[in-house]
Amino acid sequence: MGKAAQPREAGIRNERRDTDGTMRILVVEDDEKTASYMAKGLAEAGYVVDHAANGRDGLFMATSGDYDALIVDRMLPELDGLSLIQALRAAKIETPALILSALGQVDDRVAGLRAGGDDYLTKPFAFSELLARIEALLRRRGGNSAETRLVVGDLEMDLLARSVKRGGKPIDLQPREFRLLEYLMRHAGQVVTRTMLLESVWDYHFDPQTNVIDVHISRLRQKIDKGFEVPLLHTVRGAGYCIRAPQ
């Protein structure tokens, strides 16, 4: 799995809150394959993902971190998922929690919701349903809902529909291109450095000395500027990149 899709484990989690508005999700899952599968898909959808492999670490991270949503497996080592959520609710931490479980009877779902879970998804599950349920939880979360639409000039990004248009014309972007454009649009009018992009879009905290950024910027520029009279994406020589509306 690529670097950007890897969940951060307890103890090495990046303490930086994503000031660009990117939403952070904590996955508490002891099955490595399932955790990696979720982390990869959520990262491709534009989320930052942290991971805890047991209930004890999950509780610690959920109480000390700043998360927009939790995905909690019900059957966990050291502390089960329902007890984890009950402890959070007792501590007045109301982060929305989606419970995952192989137990899918009505009584099981009721127990999960009564323990403080906000939704319950039975394993095995389709990732598209998991993503839709997370998006629904985030939409319902009062007071901390993120922007759902970004606009720079005639360029529009719908964060919920994961769509981009310029001058009303749909633009097809790959997941990484979408994340790159989202970051640039959230910093419209500002110069964004290579380091900022590596950390926020690729989740690298070192420079791998590749031209990955140049390649993606070039592709993005072709898609959002080609055929339009006024370019929006600019290279600031020696500094970085900037997206800005025409003066």
C-alpha positions, 0 to 999 in steps of 0.5 A, spaced: 500 500 500 502 506 498 505 511 503 499 516 503 494 510 504 498 507 510 494 508 517 498 511 522 499 507 528 498 509 536 504 512 538 507 515 532 501 519 530 502 526 527 499 531 532 498 536 527 491 538 526 489 539 519 489 546 518 487 546 511 480 543 513 482 536 511 477 531 515 481 526 520 478 519 521 480 514 527 480 507 525 480 502 531 481 495 528 485 489 530 485 486 523 491 489 519 488 487 512 481 490 514 484 496 517 489 497 510 483 496 506 479 502 509 485 506 510 487 506 503 480 507 501 479 513 505 485 516 503 483 516 496 477 519 498 481 525 501 481 523 508 487 523 513 487 516 517 490 514 523 489 507 526 489 503 532 490 496 533 486 495 539 481 498 544 486 501 549 490 505 544 484 507 540 481 510 547 487 513 548 488 516 541 480 518 541 481 522 547 487 525 546 486 527 538 482 531 534 478 527 530 471 528 525 469 521 526 471 514 529 470 507 525 470 502 531 470 494 530 466 491 536 470 485 537 477 488 539 483 486 544 484 489 550 478 493 550 472 492 546 469 497 541 462 498 545 466 499 552 471 504 548 465 508 545 461 508 552 468 511 555 468 516 550 461 518 551 462 518 559 468 523 558 463 527 554 467 526 547 461 526 542 465 524 536 461 520 531 462 513 531 461 508 526 461 501 529 463 495 525 461 488 527 460 481 524 454 481 529 448 483 525 442 481 529 437 486 531 439 486 538 446 487 536 445 493 533 441 496 538 446 494 543 451 498 539 447 504 538 445 504 546 452 504 547 453 511 544 455 509 537 452 513 531 451 508 526 452 500 525 455 497 519 455 489 519 461 485 516 463 484 510 461 490 508 462 494 501 467 500 502 462 504 498 457 503 503 462 505 509 464 511 505 457 513 504 455 512 512 461 516 514 459 522 509 452 522 512 455 522 520 459 528 518 454 532 515 449 530 521 455 533 526 453 539 528 457 545 529 463 542 526 461 541 519 466 542 514 465 546 507 462 542 502 463 547 496 470 551 494 470 556 489 476 560 485 473 564 480 469 560 475 472 553 478 468 549 483 469 543 487 463 539 490 466 536 496 460 531 498 459 529 490 467 529 489 466 533 483 469 539 479 467 544 474 470 550 471 465 554 467 460 549 468 464 544 464 465 537 468 472 536 470 474 528 471 480 528 476 483 522 479 483 521 487 490 524 488 489 530 483 482 531 487 486 532 493 491 536 490 486 541 487 482 541 494 488 543 498 490 548 493 483 551 493 483 551 500 489 556 500 487 560 494 491 566 493 497 563 497 503 560 495 503 553 497 510 550 498 513 543 495 513 541 503 506 543 504 504 539 498 508 533 500 506 533 507 498 534 506 497 531 500 502 525 500 503 524 507 510 524 506 514 528 512 521 528 508 522 529 501 523 523 497 527 527 491 522 525 486 518 529 481 511 526 483 509 533 485 511 536 478 507 531 474 501 532 478 501 539 477 502 539 470 496 534 469 492 538 474 494 544 470 492 541 463 485 539 466 483 545 469 486 551 465 487 548 458 482 551 453 480 557 458 482 564 456 485 565 463 489 560 467 488 559 475 494 555 477 500 558 477 508 556 478 511 561 483 518 560 481 523 558 487 517 558 492 511 553 490 504 554 487 498 558 487 491 558 485 488 564 484 482 567 481 483 572 475 484 580 478 
